Amino acid sequence: MPVNFDTSFVDHLTQNMALQFLDRVETSAQHEAFRFPRGEAWESVTWRQAGDLVSRLAAGLLSLGIEREQRIGIASGTRYEWILADLAVICAGAATTTVYPTTGAEDTAYILSDSECRIVFAEDDAQLAKLAEKAADLPLLRTIVTFDGTADGDRVITLDRLAELGDAYLAEHPDVIRQTAESIPGDQLATLIYTSGTTGRPKGVRTLHQAWVYEGMAIKVQDILHEDDLQFLWLPMAHSFGKVLLSAQLACGFATAIDGRVEKIVDNLGVVKPTFMGAAPRIFEKAHARIVTMQAAEGGLKEKLFLQAFKVGQEVDRRRLAGRSVPLPLKLQHGLFDKLVFSKVRERFGGRVKFFISGSAALNPEIAQWFHAAGILILEGYGMTENAAGATVNHPDHYKMGTVGMAIPGSEVKIGEGDEVLLRGPHIMAGYHNNDEETAKAIDADGWLHTGDKGSLDADGFLTITGRIKDLFKTSGGKYIAPSAIEAKFKAVCPYASQFMVFGNDRNFVCALVTLDPDAMAAWAEENEMAGASYAELVASPKVKAMVEGYVTELNNRLNRWETVKKWEILPADLTIESGELTPSMKVKRNVVEANNKALIDSFYGG
């Protein structure tokens, strides 16, 4: 059913994130704010405890001479200390510059130098080593605060030492944090988040306090998250998707369990039992593939029961989503399968999830429908760093699978020339740092952000993204191809797929490069008398090639003739962030993959 929201809050976006945090501390003082792992156990802190520590750290930054809007870097993975550092920077009136822990020394130095960082929070000795290597390129960097690294008591200090400096400063200036927060205007710089740089140097996106406050409030007015909710947060906090979820937490007051270790996500969900989580599509693809392949390995009656359960579940879903009644015999079958099959699927995710939020890349509708049949709702959304992550999102009471939802309350979306998606609202960036030329290309005179994404709006205002305009290509036969749509379809049919990358610009047919999920393939090897074989050995074997051939054939049966994949090859290693072929938010750097495999792609065409 359609939902309407009060957007009057947009006219009063004078608050900043510092005041938003301090007010949340006062409002929810004794409620749980954060939960984080300490060894094998989880430790919990209240909003008051978090607020007191943030104030000490913010005062410590002020004692080091930090001034309004000066940049402070954070080079760390997602963890509780990242949140503390970010909130301390904000409460000191400075601006956070984010650096992924996987960023190389050269790009790290470029980001910190371009943003003119005076202080950097560095997670460990690995991050400290990068800063030491590039010290000559960072003349403005005065102090480094490390979470787990080795301090020298001079230029490199610990987080505890920063808090001690803050204690001394607060003793002389007891009201300084509140006074600083009250002096920050809504249009002051809050963050510099550098795009992942799929081509050329990364660009620093200047996001204002009012943009983050707006994003949080736009979620709050939808009335879908409350103080009694629990978020599980693993997303990179250096990415805008992670940051916008922190904005939502400040606005809504729910607690967050934090652990950035991707390999621990499934285990953590079972322990934490969250009510919601944001994730990239790759997480849902891996979970879907793992469950499907486990059931296939069981075989026999269990597999038949599993397949029949999803057949029934998806039929019930189709009827309900179309507004049709569910016959009693089908309803009874569904109830039985819910107890025998679907409840066990939900339990793998903790058993309390109200919904997941999927963003940063396209989620295949078939995978979303599969989860929905099991009683797990995935709400797909859309946005980019340049608009503080949230532009459109589906609502639990009003959603359409295969779309990325409607514009969030108080903002606008429209389709421009060439079917380009355009965005406007309080969440749009102030521009690219030190790059007026690129800013002028991105934001037009009427304030519309040109996203570079191709899409369409239906009669109800739901947005569908076709793909990146620059990624669309035309075959030599004149047919346009949207690679992301084909790639997503393959991942839905092949539970062993990690990546499926389609190419064919100006060529006479479409080809593909394939990588398989190492964990899924290890399980496959156990079932196919190849246990212990390396990934490279597996993907080179005739048996695996025949298996993939079957899935490519199944894919081609779903495509238009001109889209079908004529030639393909499995790469000897999966793509990784460390190899530079994936961004930290798990997007494929298509141009890098294509360049790295140019000879192989050319060979498909006899080149």
C-alpha positions, 0 to 999 in steps of 0.5 A: 500500500502507498505510504506518505511521510511528513517531510516538514523536517527538511525545512529545519535542517540546521542541526549538525551531527555533533548536536545530534549525537550529544542529544541522543546521549541525553535522550537514551543515556542508559540504553545500549548504544554499541556492542562489539567483540572482545576476544570471544565475548561481546561487550556492550556500552550505553549511550552515556558511556559512549558519550563520555568517551567521545567527549574525552577524545574530542577534547583531546583533539582540541588540545592538539590544536585542531581547528574548525573543518580541519581534516582528520583521517581514519585509516582502519577497518570497521570496529567500535574504535572507528565509530568513536574516532569519527564521532570525536572528530565531529564533536571537535568541529573537524571533518573526517577523511576516510581511508580503507585499510586495504588502500595502498601506501601511495593512494593513502598518502594522496588522500591524506595529502589532498585532504590536508589531514593534520591528525590520523587515526591508524588502526595498527602497525600495518597502517602506521607503516604506510604513513611512515613510508610516505612521511615526506608526502605528508608535511601537514600530518602532526599526530597519529593516534593508533588503536592497536599499533605501536606508539612512540609517545611522541608523534604516535600516541594511543587512543588512551593517551588521547583520552588523557589529553582530553581529561586535562583539557576538559578540566580547564574547559568543562563545557567545550564540547557542547559549546563547540557542537552548538557553534557548528552550522548545518552547512559545515563540512562533516566528511571527505569520502574519497571515491574508490577510483575505478578510473584515475585518482580518487575524488574527495566527496565533500558532504555537509553536516546537514546531509547526514542529519537529513539522511538519518531523519529521512529514515526516522520519519518512515517509522521502520526503525526504533530504539528497541531495534538492533543493527548488525554492522560490518560494512566498511565505515570508510564507505558512505553506506556504512556512514549513513547507517550511523546517521540512522542510528543517531536519529532513531536511537537503536543499538548497533553490534559492530564487527567488520570481519566479513568472514564472521558475518554468518557466525555473528548473526547467529549470536547477535540476532539483529533485527536488521542489517545493511549489506552488499548483494554479494553477501546475499548471493553467498548465503543463497549459494551456501544454503542451496548447495548444502541441500543439494549435497544432502540429496534424497528426501531432504533435498526434495522437501527443500525444493518443494518448499520453495516451489510452494513458497514462491507460488504463495508469494506470487499470489499475495504480491498480485493481491490474489487469495491463497487456496486453503490446501496451498496455505496449509502446505505453506504453513508446514514448510514454514516450520520444516524449512523456512524457519531453519533458513531464518534461524541462520540469520538469527531468527529476528530479522525484520528486513535486510537492506541491500545496496552498493550494487544490483541485487538479482530479483530472483535471489530477493524472491527466493529469500522472500519466499523463506520469510526474509525481506530484502529491501533494495535501495540506491545511492552513491557517495555523492548523495550521502548514500541514500537516494531511494529505498523500498519500504517494508509496507510498500516495495517492488522487487527488482526496483530500488524503491522510491525517493527518500522523503524530502528529495527528488529523482527524475530521468534525464537525457539518455535515461540518466538518473538525476537526484536533487535534495539536501543530501547532495554533496557540496562538490569534489574537494579541490576539483571544481571542473569535475563538480561542474560536470556532476551537478548542473545549474538547477542542483541536479546530480547527474549519477551516470546510472541509466534507469527508469521510473514507473507510474508509482515512482519506483526506480529501476536501475539498468546499469552504469551508462559507461558500462553499457556497450554495443555489439558490432551488430548494433545491439546494446548490452547491459552487462550487469543484468546478464551478470546478475542472472548468472549468479541467480542460476549458478550457486558456485559463482563468485563473479561473472563479467560480460564483455563484447563492446564493438565485437560480434558476440558476447563473451564472459570471464568467470570466477567461482566462490572458493568456499562453495568450490571446496564443498563441491570438491568434497562431493565430487571426489576432488577433496584437497584440490587447490582452487586453480586445480579445480577450475582447470578440471574438465568436471568443473568446466562441464558444470559451469557449461551447464549453468551458462547454457541455462543462462543463455536460455533466459536471454535474448539471442544477441545477449547470449554468451558464446565464449567464456573462461574460468579465471585461475583465481577469484577477484579480491580487494587486495588484487585491486580488482574489487572496490572495498564495497565489493564492486568489480573494477571492470576496466581493471579486470578487462585490462588484466585479461586483455589477451584472453578476451582477444583470444575469444575473437581470434585476436 
